[in-house]
């Protein structure tokens, strides 16, 4: 797991022409910075993990549309919200989701339409003061799984259930063979889904400037 703050004024040298065109299409600078930071860091990290030069890495869509490296030695997934991006790498299927915790006007309707029956039962027992946190905790746990599968809109969020409160161990209630983990990011809810049980999660916050990535990637 890698956490990185979005940065502006980045060099586009290692990006493909298609990636540069995509970056130019963003209307707002914050969205462009999020895309560029995430894609540039992704290329550098995949280069470290695979031994393929960052500029030479090619991406393709998997069977369900999930991006993957053309010469895959490792699975990856990315997510960004607010000013933070998370990048997850594993030897098997992996998904990550992060959401800035913020007021949601139609929260009850979203829960009713997208949470499964066991999740709605949990929701009924959550105090009003804790509902915002529970909403985003449950949402990120569910989205991490959907992203790991690369299922997108083809998998209804209400078709499976997870625990939704931060004080309960993250786990699936009706999906065998998968594991969930919460990630500690101040001011955000974030979750990781993997297609197995892992003995440990190694996580770093990338604090060095991107220009120094080749010299020192991060500090634990």
N, C-alpha and C positions, 0 to 999 in steps of 0.2 A: 504494500500500500504506500502510495506517495501522495502528499498533500502539498499544493502549491498555490500561492497568491497570484492572481492575474496581474500582468504587467503590460504597460504600453511601450511603444517605440521599439518593438522587437525586430531583429533582423529576419528577413524572410528567405535567407540564402538557402537553407536546406529544404524548403518547401517546393513542391511541384508547381508548374504553371496553373494547374487546376485548383490546387489549394489556395494559391494567391488570388485567383479570380473569385473563389468562394469567400475569402476574407473580405474582399472589396465590396461584396454584395450586402454586408451588414450595414444597416442604417445607423446604428448607434455604436459609438466607440467602445462602450463597455462590452457589448456583444462580440465585437471584433477582437478585443483584447482577450476575452474568454476563449474564443476559438483558437487564436494564434498561440496563446500560452499553452493551452492543452495539447494542440497538435505538435508544437515544437518540442515540448517536454516528452511527449509520447515517442516521437522519433528518436530522441536522444536515449531514452531509457530502453526502448526496444533494441537499439543498436548495441547497448551494453549487454542485454540479455541474450541476444541472438548472434552477435558477432558480425552482423551485416551493417555496413556503413549507413548512417542516418539518412543521407541523401538518396541511397539506393533502395531503401525499403519501399515495397509496394503493398497496397492494400486492396482487398477484394471483399465482396459481400458473401457471407456464408449462406447455407441453405435457407435460413430464415431471414437473411438480410443483415445479420450482425457483422460489423467490420472485423476482419482478421488480416494478419500478415500473409502475403502470398506464400512465403516460405516459413510456415508456422513452427516454431519450437516452443512457443509459450502462448497461452491465452491471455487476452487483456480486455479491459472495459474501462470506460471513463465516464465521469459525471461532473457537472459544474452547477453552482448556484451562488448568487451573490457575488463575492469576490474570490471564491475558492473553487479549485478543481481537485478532484480525487482521481487517481489512476491506479487500477488494480491489475496485478499480474499473477498468474497461477499456471500450474501444469495441466489443469482441467478446466471445465466450464466455470466462469466467474462473472459476477455482476456486481456493480456498485451504484449506489444512489445517494445523493446529498441534497438537502433542501434547507434553505434559510428559514428559520422559524419566524413566522410573521402572522398577523391576523388574516383569517380566511372568512369572507362574508358568508359564503354558501357551504360552510363546512358540514353541517348536518345533512344537506342534500347529497354531497359527495360521498359521505359515509353510507348513506342509504343506498346509493346507486352502485358503489364500487367495493364495499366491504362485504365479506362473506358472512353467513349467519353466526358463526362462532365469534367473529370479530365484532359484529353488532351487539352481541350479548356482552362482550367485554366492555364495549363502548358505553353501554347503559349503566355500568357501575363506576365509570370515571367521573370524578367531580368536575364541576364547571371550570374551576381554576386549572385543572390539569388537562383539559380536553385539547387545547392547542398543541401541547407537547405530545400527547397520545396520538393525535391525528397524524402528525409528521413522523412520529416513530413508526407507526403502523404503515404509513404510506411508503416510506423509504425501504422498509423491510420487504414490502410487496414488490415495489419497482425493481429492487436489486435482483429478485428472482426472475422477473419478466425480462430484464436486460441480460441476465446470464443465459437465458434460453434464446434470446434474440427474437422473441415472439411478437413484440410490439402489440398492436391492437388485436391480434388474432387470439390472444389469451385473455379472456375477461378477468378483471381483477377480483371479481366476486366468486370466481371458481375455485379459489383456494384460500386457506386461512392461516394467519400467523398470530403470535402474541403481539399486542399493540402498545403495551405500557412499558416505560423505561425501567421500572422496578421489577419486571418479570423477564426471565432469561429469554432472549430472542430465539424462537424456534418455529418450525412449521407445525401445524396441527393436523394436516392431512396430506402432506407431501413427503413420501419416504425417500431416503437416500440423499437428502440435501441438508445443508447446515446454514444457519444465519448467525451473523455477528454484528453487534453495534460498534460504531466507530466514534471516538471521542473528538468532536470538533466543536469548539466553543461557539454558541449561538446558532448551531445547526443541528439537524438530525441527519444521521448518515448510517448506512448499513451495507453489509457485504454478504453476498450469497455465493456458496460454492457447492459443487456437486460431490462433496465428500465431507469427512470430518478432518480438520487440520489440527496438528499438534500445537502450532503457534502461528501468529500473524506478525510478520515483521513490518513495521510502519515507520516512515520517515516524514519529516516536514522539510521541504526543500527551501532552504534559507539563503543559499548563495545566489548571486545573480546568474541568470541563464547563460550569460557570456562565459562564466567560469565552470559551466557544467562538465566540460571535458576534463577539468583538473580535479574538481572535488564535487561529487554529485549531491551530497547532503550530509547532514549530521544527525545521528539518531536522537 
